[in-house]
Amino acid sequence: MPYEKTDEEIIASVASDVKAHFENCKKEFEMKRNPKKPYLYLPKGELRKRVEEHNRKMREARKPPLKSDYECQLIIAVRAQSANKIVGKGVPQLEDTLRPLSLLIVADQYGSNVGVV
């Protein structure tokens, strides 16, 4: 009891209470100044490296797989066939003698032009 203590005991008791109070405040201040790192805390540089590595792996996974020799040969053959293909409708031109033009037979009200040709 404080009223039964001597002055020296009261001063010692108060000093120990004040010291205990400020020790607790000192610990709280240190915790605010240097907070504990979270469980999965990584430094910024390390975190950036891991993110870049993960992004690189994702890009590699999205790339189509390499084609086999057989598939490459098929692609080359198809391209060669399409390159040799004649483009156009094959309509004979004026000086084209390779295909003779067939005569056009027209029927009208007076008959047809079969006998004229």
Contacts in CASP RR format, 6 or more apart in sequence:
PFRMAT RR
TARGET T0000
AUTHOR 0000-0000-0000
METHOD contacts of the structure
MODEL  1
MPYEKTDEEIIASVASDVKAHFENCKKEFEMKRNPKKPYLYLPKGELRKR
VEEHNRKMREARKPPLKSDYECQLIIAVRAQSANKIVGKGVPQLEDTLRP
LSLLIVADQYGSNVGVV
2 10 0 8 1.000
2 13 0 8 1.000
5 13 0 8 1.000
42 50 0 8 1.000
67 75 0 8 1.000
92 98 0 8 1.000
92 99 0 8 1.000
92 101 0 8 1.000
103 117 0 8 1.000
105 112 0 8 1.000
105 113 0 8 1.000
105 114 0 8 1.000
105 117 0 8 1.000
106 112 0 8 1.000
106 113 0 8 1.000
END
